[in-house]
Amino acid sequence: MKPMQVLGIELKDYSVREAMRMVDGFLQDAKVSTIGFVSMDILMAAGEDEELRTWLEAMDLTVPVSSEILQAAGIGGRSRIAEVEEGRFYRELMKKVSDENRTAFLLTEKEETTEPFLTFLQESAPGLKIVGSFAFENLSGDPDVVVNEINSTFPDLVLSRLPSPGSEQFIYDHKAKLNARLWVSLKEDFSPQDQKKPSGLAKLRQWVKTKLFRHRASRFTNEQDRNEEKS
């Protein structure tokens, strides 16, 4: 494990081996543990939003989905960068819960995204049993309704595809109420299409996002250095 600071956000970086060892413990613990997949978008938002920063730092395990995040934190080991670029932790996590025939509850923002993701999970993690799902567009009142839906199925995992910061806020506010072993906040734009070759437009958007992230990370580091020189 290495301490990792990106845009003022204090996180910890674990190798896939270390992270999977933690998952073993999470799945044996009676209380719910939390895993968050963090993107450049989420970190840039958290750099300007104190509440989101708090919610991220409260996660038991954070998993960068881009090697740019590691590089911004000064972590440049080739093997670690390869792990992130190849999405090895996600694959290992899904293999483990599938092989162990774990149960999962799925949270989405919209109903239309639920079925495609269920299909994808059935193909990529055939041993994982989906015991329930809920789309937040159907919520008209108290969020405890969602908590009750989850708890009625006693799942091993809750897989959240709620957009940030909704996913981070929900688990931060309701963690103590959940009857589950593990909460996983997937990166907000995760979809089965991630497995396909990106389009030209998608590549352009990623290039712009990367340039912006690098600029903000560099500016933050320079400001920190100047403040240290003054003090």
PyMOL commands that set and color helices and strands:
alter all, ss='L'
color gray80, all
select helices_A, chain A and resi 16-28+40-46+50-57+67-72+78-85+88-99+111-124+136-138+144-151+166-177+192-195+200-230
alter helices_A, ss='H'
color red, helices_A
select strands_A, chain A and resi 2-6+9-13+33-38+61-64+103-108+129-135+157-160+182-185
alter strands_A, ss='S'
color yellow, strands_A
deselect
rebuild
show_as cartoon
